[in-house]
């Protein structure tokens, strides 16, 4: 499989480290310093993976995440964020704004290699499943969900969780956010209950389960393709 990789704001040494992680894979690489005036060119390239260094000039790095998630041909690209800002809040905001992975600089080449390949495997699994978010329909009034024409028979809580994840597609929803919306903020045993409901939901989603992702230390995210207008009724 050929991969399209975009390096945004990465200096030469960082870029070489990233490309070394691609050794043995077939890929095309585009390097960009800034993106404000090049979104059309970026979209035409149809990247599988964007590596964003938060030192990118021009558009503030994290605002770039907002831009690509609004662009139809970019919103499903995987995004890895690199930063030499050692604060946890930087990593947290990156995930909340749609990053798929985050790595502090300086990084170990071996860790980078593992992370890049894990991201690409995730993309392959979803591509090979033969389904995407557009296959999923939800009927609010009846509290029913369908994968294609097949009813999923979700419980009320599973339906609510799927609805929350779907509405915020691409954004990481923290456990606290989900607990607050589902149970009014109760934690403790509710946290384990949430994980159980997510596990059961994935089983019922079948081939689409790869789109419900766990973001370690943060929460969950729906990473399927964008839903068409009118997908919920």
VENLINZI-V836018 format. One record per backbone hydrogen bond with DSSP energy under -1.0 kcal/mol. NH is the residue of the N-H (numbers start at 0). CO is the residue of the C=O. If there is no record, write none. Layout:
NH|CO  NH|CO
This chain:
2|25  4|27  5|48  6|29  7|50  8|31  14|10  15|11  16|12  17|13  18|14  19|15  21|18  22|19  24|21  27|2  29|4  31|6  37|34  41|37  42|38  43|39  44|40  47|3  48|3  49|77  50|5  51|79  52|7  53|81  55|52  63|59  65|61  66|62  67|63  68|64  73|70  74|70  76|73  77|47  79|49  80|100  81|51  82|102  90|86  91|87  92|88  93|89  94|90  95|91  96|92  97|94  98|93  99|78  100|78  102|80  104|82  111|107  112|108  113|109  114|110  115|111  116|112  117|113  118|114  119|115  120|116  121|117  122|118  123|119  124|120  125|121  126|122  127|123  128|124  134|131  135|132  136|145  137|230  138|143  142|138  143|138  145|136  146|149  147|134  149|146  151|144  158|154  159|155  160|156  161|157  162|158  163|159  164|160  165|161  166|162  167|163  168|165  169|221  170|167  171|94  172|219  174|217  177|173  178|174  179|175  180|176  181|177  182|178  184|178  189|186  190|187  192|188  193|189  194|190  195|191  196|192  197|193  198|194  199|195  200|196  201|197  202|198  203|199  204|200  207|204  208|205  210|207  211|208  212|220  214|218  217|214  218|214  219|172  220|212  222|210  230|227  232|137
